[in-house]
């Protein structure tokens, strides 16, 4: 009974929190429990549920009370990471999902009517310091993430952008992958071609390029990672450029 009452109180408070700005004061503990007509133990249990959802901050003492909070992509990623690791999810499975998202994000970006937004991706690519990317692997790793996020921004899909952010956070221990010279060059060429297709509004070409790149990436991952699980350390990956079996490199 207490558990059911706590969840009902959490449901009611959650709706109130989602309607309010971040950091808004919901009231003191006494005021909130009186407003909801529940007991103190029930309110505190409901508060713990909402704290776990990153929707509530409880402050004790002078000027304390219950305050609204907005979840962050990092927090969502952490929670998802705990679940996926406990389920034994592999990095390959994570990457497959990430590449599926990138295909749809690319389609939406190229179909967007805002010409300026589409051109923004090409401008981002043209402003990169490619000499530095070729010689500084840490900078290159960051740029890989930034390109996908810029593409997601152009797509205009908040939902896909969030999911992509979550997957990048979950796969942060993959930062040592794709770091040999051949993979770096292929990735840079891919950025240029996708950005040009998106700028031109050519969704078919943009999606085909993304799918071709995805096939190469997945083949490489299958060869180098197998069923390696999330959280397991990665050995240095080098020497084998991305290339789908039985196909030529992207020209």
N, C-alpha and C positions, 0 to 999 in steps of 0.2 A: 504493500500500500504506500509506504514512504517512497519507494523507488518510482512508482507510477506518478505520485504527486510531484516529485522532484522533476521528472521529465516533462510533465504538463507545465510546471512553472518555467522550466527552461525554454520550452516551446514558446510560451507567451513572451518571455523576456527577449528571446532571440528576435522575434518579429519587431518588437519595440526598438531593439538595438539597430537592426538593419535600416530602420527609417530615420535614424539619427546620425549626425556627423561623428567622426572619431573623436574620442576624448570627452564626449558629452556626459554630464553627471546625471545618473539615473535616480539618485537619492541616497540617503543613508540606508544602512541595513534595516533599521527600524521602519523607515518610511516605505521601503520597497516591500517588506514582508506584510505591512499593514495594507498596502495598495493591492497586493495579490491575495491577501487573506490566507496566508500559509504560516506554518510554524518556522522558527529560526533554523532548526536542523534541516527542514525541507529546502529553505532558501539557500542555505550553505551548500547543500548537495547540488542544487540546480546551478549555483554559481560555479562549482567545480567543473560541471559539465561544459558550461559556456567558456570557462577559462581554457579548457582543453581544446575548444574550437577556436581559440584566439579571438573571441568576441567580447570578452569581459576582463576588466582589471578591477580587483578589489583592493582598496587602500584602507588601512587601519589608522586609528588615531585622529588627531585634529585635521579637519578638512577632508576626512576620509569618506568612504562610501563606495558605490558601484559606478564604474565608468565604462563607456562604450569603447570598443577597440575594433579595428578592421584587420582581417587576416592579411598576411603577406605571402607572396609567392614562395619566399624562402621557407616560411613556416609550413605552408602546405606541402612543399617538397620534402621537408624533413619528416612530416607525418607519413607521407606516401612512401618515403624511403624505408621507414621502419616496417611498414606493412609488406612492401615488396621484398625486402630482405628476409623477413620472417617466412615469406612464401617461397623463398629459394629462386626468385626471378633472376634470369641470366642477363648479362649485358647485351647479348645478341637479341634477345626478346625486346629489351628496352630500345635498342637501336632500330629494330624493325618498326616499332610503334612511332619512334621519332621521325623516321623517314616517310612513313605514311602521312603523318601530319604535315611534313614539309611539302609533299606533293599537293595536298589540298590547299595549303597556304600559298603555294606558287600559283595555282590556278586562280584563286581569288585575287591575288595581287595583280596578275595580268589582266583580269577582267574588270578591275576597278575603273570607274569612269573618270576619276580624278587624275588627269594627265600629269599634273605636278607631283602628286604623290608617287605615281609610277616612275617618273623620272628621278625622284629622290634616291631610289635604290642604285641607279646607274651613277649618280653623283657620288654616292657613298663609296662605290667601288673605285671610281676614278681618283678619289682623294686618298686612297690607301698608299702607304709607303711600301711598295712591293719589294724593294731591296732589303728593307728591314724585316719584312715578313719572311723572306727567303733565308735570312741568316739568324733570326731570333725566334726560336720555336715557341717560346712563351707568348710572344706577341702574336704569332700566327694562331696559336690555340685560342687566344681571346678573340681574334678577328673572325674565326670560324663561328663562334657563338654570336658575335655582333652581327655578322651577315644574316644569319637565320632570324635573329630578332628584328633586324631592319626589314627583312622580307615579310615577317609576320606583321610588323607595324603597317606596312603598305597594304597588306591584305585587308586591314580594317576589322579583323575578327578578334575581339577581346578574348573570346573563349579559347580559340586555337592558340593565341599568344600566351595565355596563361598555361595551357597544357604543355606547350613547347618549353616555356621557362621551367616548369616543374621537371620535365625530362632532362633538360640540360643540367639542372641542379643534381638530379639523381645520378647522372652520368659524369659528374665532375671528375671522377677518378679515371676517366678515359682520356684525360688531357694529354697523355703521352702517346696517343695513337696518331696514325697518319702523319708522322713527322719526318719521313724520309724525303729526299729531294723530289722524287718522282710524284709522290702524293701531293706535296705542296704545290708543284707546278700545275698538276691536274686540277686541284681545287681552285687555284687562281683563275685558270681558264674557264672553269665552270661558273665562277662568280660573274665574270664578264659576259658570258653568253646568256646566262639566265637574266641578268640585269638588263641586257639589251632587248631580250624578248619581252620582258615585263614592260619596259619603257615603250615598246612598240605596240603593246596590247595583244601580243601574239600568244594567247594562252596555250594553244596546242604545242607550239615549239617549246615554250617555257616548261610545260609539264613533261614533255618528252625528254628534255635535257635533265630534269630532276629525276625522272624514273631511271634514265640511263646511269646517272651518277649513283643513284640508290642501289642499282644492281651491282655496280662495282664495289661500293662500300660493303654491302652485305656479303658478297663473295669473299672480300678481304677479311671481314670479321669472322666468317665461318672458318676460314683457314687459320686465323691467328688466335681467336678466342675460344671457339667451341662453346661449351656450356659454362664458361666462367661466370660465377654469380656476382651480383652486386656486392660491393664492399671488399672483394678479394683483390689483392694487389696485382697490378699489371706489370709484366716484364716489359723491358724496353722493346718497342716495336719499330723495326727498321728493315730496309733492304728490299722489301717487296712492294712495288707500286700497285696502286689500285687498278684492277682490270678484271671485268667479268670473264669467267671461263669461256673460251671459244670465241671471244670477240676482240676487236681491236680497241686500242685506246681512243678516247674521245678526241676527235680532230677539230 
